[in-house]
């Protein structure tokens, strides 16, 4: 295995982890779940894009962003604008006062399509906007913060404020964004009905494929010199800066990468669920996305995916089974993870899973004492004593006299 594949797969154990996840997402779930449940899993996986980006940004870069919902929402809104324009053709909207514009604009007495919506008639521009708009915003935020050495808790507070501002702005501009209801009633993608079971199945596999692409990109970054610099900046930022590296630029890069991952997840969420609203942009969803990464393990790209699935499966199960208690049960799940598994699911695998695998393979158990006991130096061969100066070996001084 050459160096490039080593960076992508993360060694033999990393390749095995990818194969297990691929088998689970691409084989087990599609074969064992009905379309409703599989579509729910696809929705959960769209959140996993944010969690994977947070592993890069927070786990390795030490940049805790509490506003990732901003980038998730921007990617989702860009895709929703294209889908809404396609669903608002003059024939479908002929009963409106102004045919050919989205229904919420007609309700707000807008008589012409706003200029900011015009480019979203093009699917190519939409894909470009999904990737570029959140990334450019993240670059502007990062340069404004990191160039001035604003970090730690102050950066987290700023990202929270941005999430609150954007959600309020979206709700306030009802004629442009649909307001609190968001952009709904999305039907087709370039004439392809995205509401059918076949379309949902295809979108699920596309979503999973893009997620694996983001994971591989993240592993390549972490396996390179940049990944080592990220860890060094997280632990000893001043030392890295004094070594001549531009710390701010590295932080901006990893923050932009996390924003792009989140935007891809937001676009796939819109395609699979069929709407986008400001409820996915604010502070609360952004904090939930951090919890996904924390439960899975903020130092593991695969663990972030498992953490996202676990939390959302728990939310769905508890809300269906215990509708009056599910919030308390979810809170108990979070507390249990923090208290007993501080390194998340990935940390649990490191401590218990590998020990179980060693036991199944029949390898001897390594105790802590054996691992830490110092090696005793080999004893020197004894030299036989000889009679010297008329004194027998072992005789005392008084006896020799």
Buried (B, 14 or more C-beta within 10 A) or exposed (E): EEEEEBBBBBBEEBBEBBEEBEEBBBEEBBEEBEBEEBBBBBBBBBBBBBBBBBBBBBBBBBBBBBBBBBBBBBBBBBBBBBBBBBBBEEEBBEEBEBBBBBBBBBBBEBEEBEEEBEBBEEBEBBBEBBBBBBBBBBBEBBBEBBBEEEBEEEBBEBBBEBBBBBBEEBBEEBBBBBBEBBBBBBBBBEEEEBEEEEBBBEBBEBBBEBBBEBBBBBBBBBBEEBBEBBBBBBEEBEEBBEEEBEBBEBBBBBBBBBBBBBBBBBBBBBBBBBBBBBBBBBBEBBBBBBBBBBBBBBBBBBBBBBBBBBBBEBBBEBBEEEEEEBEEBBEEBBEEBEEEBEBBBBBBBBEEEEBEEEEEEEEEEEEEEEEEEEEEEEEEEEEEEEEEEEEEEEEEEEEEE
